[in-house]
């Protein structure tokens, strides 16, 4: 009932326009932020190596954890079961298909909740209903993602009615992307590690523009595939609005990682459904993951006995 109400309300509400790259669209003049003095003092910690003004020019704002709901969201893919066997074709000749579970972890203080469903749009609707049901709409919604363009756009579109949101690219995925692309772009491990040694501290301090300048200035004699280097540059440009100054965030005690979301992916889906020889139907995979989520939320007894959910944050 709650989900239906929220869905109908959103469909009637006029959505403001704005590009995903424009952080000001949803972060300007809003509550639930740390004071400039507190952020400035944290930035001064790194003044020996970086200009404080450069660090403070980062487009990602610093949320007040007491007034923030942290949300980690990601897709988990498991092998899809074939409805019929195709005679004469080997597995290699057939394109492998997957079932996509979307898992969301919501955290507020010491309380949390895990949502699961099939597809981003569906689960984002569940998420909106959950936030309303828990009276969290006065909070800042801080999303942590792996930087996938489709996911970030889906979040912005689904929450375009709510100004007080932010998206942060998980540090692990940023570092992983840089390592992978530079391994393919540069000539040998030694050169790659040297460039990484220069690039990652720059990105850790949120100086994405300087990182892009560094990559574009690489000597052509050290590059074996310029397209891979250019792909990394485009990745950094595209994700600049969600690459914070990780160093200041750590100094302030704020999250930089979506690791709790990754853990929920394992606990809700992967640990049971990702084993050799396993394949799943869409209904079977999502149903089993949903039951696992019920148990993690301590909702299973209420659901099986009363066919209802509390749908509330729990310790």
C-alpha positions in Angstrom: 0.0 0.0 0.0 2.8 2.4 0.9 4.7 1.6 -2.3 1.6 2.2 -4.4 1.0 5.5 -2.7 4.6 6.7 -3.3 4.5 5.5 -6.9 1.3 7.4 -7.7 2.6 10.5 -5.9 5.9 10.5 -7.8 4.1 10.0 -11.2 2.0 13.2 -10.5 4.8 15.3 -9.2 6.6 17.5 -11.8 10.3 16.5 -11.9 12.9 19.3 -12.2 15.4 19.1 -15.0 19.1 18.9 -14.5 22.2 17.0 -15.6 23.7 14.3 -13.5 27.1 16.2 -13.8 25.6 19.3 -12.1 26.2 18.7 -8.4 24.7 22.1 -7.6 21.3 20.8 -8.9 20.8 18.8 -5.8 23.3 20.0 -3.2 23.2 23.8 -3.1 21.8 25.6 0.0 20.6 22.5 1.7 20.7 21.3 5.4 22.4 18.3 6.9 26.0 19.5 6.0 29.0 19.9 8.1 30.1 23.5 8.8 32.7 25.2 6.6 35.0 25.7 9.6 35.0 22.0 10.4 35.8 21.0 6.8 38.4 23.7 6.5 40.3 22.5 9.6 40.3 19.0 8.1 41.6 20.3 4.8 44.5 22.1 6.6 45.8 18.7 7.7 47.0 18.2 4.1 48.3 21.7 3.4 52.0 20.5 3.4 51.4 18.7 0.1 48.3 20.3 -1.5 46.7 23.7 -1.7 43.8 23.9 0.7 41.8 26.0 -1.8 42.2 23.1 -4.4 41.0 20.6 -1.8 38.0 22.7 -0.9 37.0 23.2 -4.5 35.9 19.5 -4.8 32.3 19.3 -6.0 31.2 16.7 -3.4 29.8 18.1 -0.2 30.4 16.8 3.3 27.3 15.5 5.0 26.6 15.6 8.7 26.4 11.9 9.8 23.8 12.6 12.4 21.4 13.9 9.7 22.4 11.4 7.0 21.0 8.1 5.7 23.7 6.0 4.0 22.6 3.9 1.1 24.7 1.3 -0.8 23.2 -0.1 -4.0 24.5 -2.6 -6.5 23.4 -5.4 -8.9 24.3 -9.0 -8.4 24.2 -11.4 -11.4 23.8 -15.1 -11.2 23.6 -17.6 -14.0 20.2 -17.9 -15.6 18.7 -21.4 -16.0 17.8 -22.3 -19.6 14.1 -23.0 -20.1 14.9 -25.6 -22.7 18.0 -27.4 -23.8 19.3 -26.6 -27.3 20.5 -29.7 -29.0 23.7 -29.6 -30.9 25.0 -26.4 -29.4 27.8 -26.3 -26.8 27.6 -23.9 -23.8 30.4 -21.9 -25.5 28.2 -21.4 -28.6 25.3 -20.1 -26.6 25.4 -16.7 -25.0 25.3 -17.0 -21.3 22.3 -15.2 -19.7 22.0 -13.9 -16.1 19.4 -13.0 -13.5 19.9 -9.6 -12.0 19.2 -9.0 -8.3 19.4 -5.5 -7.1 20.4 -5.2 -3.4 20.2 -2.1 -1.3 21.6 -1.6 2.2 20.2 1.4 4.2 22.0 2.5 7.3 21.1 5.1 9.8 23.3 5.2 13.0 23.4 1.7 14.5 20.3 0.6 12.6 20.0 -0.8 9.1 17.7 -2.6 6.6 18.3 -4.6 3.4 16.1 -4.5 0.3 16.2 -6.9 -2.6 14.3 -7.2 -5.9 14.5 -7.7 -9.6 15.8 -4.6 -11.5 16.9 -1.1 -10.4 13.6 0.7 -11.1 11.6 -1.7 -8.9 14.0 -1.7 -6.0 14.4 2.1 -6.1 10.6 2.3 -5.7 10.9 0.0 -2.7 13.6 2.3 -1.3 11.5 5.5 -1.7 8.6 3.8 0.1 11.0 2.6 2.9 12.4 6.1 3.4 9.0 7.6 3.7 7.7 4.8 6.0 10.7 5.5 8.4 10.3 9.2 8.4 13.8 9.8 6.9 12.9 12.5 4.3 14.4 15.2 6.4 17.8 13.5 6.1 20.5 13.7 3.5 20.5 10.6 1.3 24.1 9.6 0.7 24.5 7.0 -2.0 27.6 4.9 -2.5 28.0 3.2 -5.9 30.6 1.6 -8.1 30.3 4.4 -10.6 28.1 2.6 -13.2 26.5 5.2 -15.4 23.1 3.5 -15.7 22.9 3.1 -11.9 23.8 6.7 -11.1 21.4 8.0 -13.7 18.6 5.8 -12.3 19.2 7.2 -8.8 19.2 10.8 -10.0 16.0 10.2 -12.0 14.2 8.4 -9.2 15.1 11.1 -6.6 14.8 14.1 -8.8 11.9 15.2 -6.5 14.3 15.4 -3.5 17.2 17.9 -3.5 19.1 16.6 -0.5 21.0 13.7 -2.1 24.6 12.9 -3.0 26.4 10.1 -4.9 29.9 9.0 -4.0 32.1 6.7 -6.1 33.4 4.0 -3.8 37.2 4.3 -3.5 37.9 0.6 -4.1 36.1 0.6 -7.4 37.9 3.8 -8.5 41.3 2.3 -7.6 40.4 -1.0 -9.3 39.3 0.8 -12.5 42.6 2.8 -12.7 44.7 -0.3 -12.2 42.8 -2.2 -14.9 42.8 0.5 -17.5 46.5 1.5 -16.9 47.5 -2.2 -17.2 46.0 -2.3 -20.7 47.2 1.2 -21.6 50.9 1.2 -20.5 54.0 -0.8 -21.5 54.7 -3.1 -18.6 54.1 -3.3 -14.9 57.0 -1.0 -13.9 55.6 1.9 -15.9 52.1 1.2 -14.7 53.1 1.1 -11.0 55.0 4.4 -11.4 52.0 6.2 -12.9 49.7 4.7 -10.3 52.0 5.9 -7.6 51.5 9.5 -9.0 47.8 9.2 -9.9 46.2 7.6 -6.8 47.3 10.1 -4.2 46.0 12.9 -6.5 42.6 11.1 -6.8 42.6 10.3 -3.0 42.7 14.0 -2.4 39.8 14.6 -4.9 41.9 16.5 -7.5 40.3 14.8 -10.5 41.2 17.5 -12.9 44.9 17.2 -12.0 44.7 13.5 -12.4 43.3 13.9 -15.9 46.1 16.4 -16.8 48.6 13.8 -15.6 47.1 11.0 -17.8 47.0 13.3 -20.9 50.6 14.3 -20.4 52.0 10.7 -20.4 54.9 10.2 -22.8 53.7 8.3 -25.9 56.7 6.0 -25.6 55.3 4.5 -22.4 51.8 3.9 -23.9 50.9 0.8 -25.8 47.2 1.5 -26.3 46.0 5.2 -26.2 42.4 4.2 -26.4 42.6 2.6 -23.0 44.2 5.7 -21.5 41.5 7.8 -23.1 38.8 5.5 -21.8 40.1 6.1 -18.2 40.2 9.9 -18.8 36.6 9.8 -19.9 35.7 7.7 -16.9 37.2 10.3 -14.6 35.5 13.1 -16.4 32.1 11.4 -16.2 32.5 10.6 -12.5 34.0 13.9 -11.3 30.7 14.9 -9.6 30.9 11.8 -7.4 34.7 11.7 -6.7 35.1 13.4 -3.3 38.2 14.4 -1.4 38.5 10.9 0.2 41.3 12.2 2.5 39.2 14.9 4.0 36.2 12.5 4.4 38.5 10.1 6.3 39.7 12.9 8.5 36.1 13.8 9.3 35.1 10.2 10.0 32.8 10.0 7.0 32.4 6.9 4.8 34.4 6.4 1.6 33.3 2.9 0.8 30.3 0.8 -0.3 31.8 -2.3 1.3 28.8 -2.8 3.5 26.7 -3.0 0.3 29.2 -5.5 -1.2 28.9 -7.6 2.0 25.1 -7.6 1.7 25.4 -8.8 -1.9 27.4 -11.8 -0.7 25.1 -12.6 2.2 21.8 -12.1 0.4 22.7 -13.6 -3.0 26.2 -14.8 -3.8 26.9 -17.1 -0.8 23.9 -19.3 -1.8 23.5 -18.8 -5.5 27.0 -18.5 -7.0 28.5 -22.0 -7.0 29.8 -24.2 -9.8 27.0 -25.9 -11.7 24.3 -23.6 -10.3 21.8 -21.8 -12.5 18.6 -20.1 -11.5 15.2 -19.0 -12.8 14.3 -15.4 -12.4 11.5 -16.1 -9.9 13.6 -18.7 -8.0 16.7 -16.5 -7.6 14.8 -13.3 -6.5 12.5 -15.3 -4.2 15.4 -17.0 -2.4 17.3 -13.7 -2.1 14.2 -12.0 -0.7 13.8 -14.7 2.0 17.4 -14.3 2.9 16.9 -10.6 3.2 13.8 -11.2 5.4 15.9 -13.2 7.8 18.7 -10.6 7.9 16.1 -7.9 8.6 14.6 -10.2 11.4 11.3 -9.9 9.5 10.8 -13.6 8.6 8.7 -14.7 11.6 6.3 -11.7 11.2 6.1 -12.4 7.4 5.4 -16.1 7.7 2.9 -15.7 10.6 1.1 -12.5 9.7 2.0 -11.9 6.0 3.1 -8.4 6.9 6.4 -6.5 7.3 7.4 -3.9 9.8 9.4 -2.3 7.0 11.4 -0.4 9.7 15.1 0.1 10.5 16.3 -2.3 13.1 19.4 -2.8 15.2 
